[in-house]
């Protein structure tokens, strides 16, 4: 798997806000997709360099599918 950086987050991630994370997560709850704001990430510096569940589950597949 390719390693992603904050530059990739800046270009592709909807949670990117001038280097900080908006904290919006999209888990499935009882089979439905819901949006929640994760207070542990909201307003904090982007963590994509150390692994981010949202980036890996939502953003990476869209990056890999570009150009198909």
Secondary structure, 3 states (H helix, E strand, C coil): CCCCCHHHHHHHCCCEECCEECCEECCEECCEECCEECCCCCCCECCHHHCCHHHHHHHHHHHHHCCC
